[in-house]
Amino acid sequence: MSSVNSAWLVPPTVLVIGAFAAALIGRAITSALNDADAARRRFRKLEDGLIPLRVETRRVRGSVDRFESR
């Protein structure tokens, strides 16, 4: 009798545990994607902030190249 009960109870239990594990993995993937997107936005903001420095460095280098040394 107990083998019949376990035969009826085990498959739904396994499915519920599997669904719970899938939900946890899905939440972890979503969190990782959000973190990666935030890191990409921060990197892009930093990179955009450095563009004026690059332009200024080129200007200074150009003026130094034209500078006549004695």
FENBEL-V271355 format. One record per pair of residues at least 6 apart in sequence whose ideal C-beta (glycine too) atoms are under 6 Angstrom apart, sorted by sequence separation. I is the first residue (numbers start at 1). GAP is how many residues later the second one is. If there is no record, write none. Layout:
# FENBEL-V271355
{{I:GAP} {I:GAP}}
This chain:
# FENBEL-V271355
none
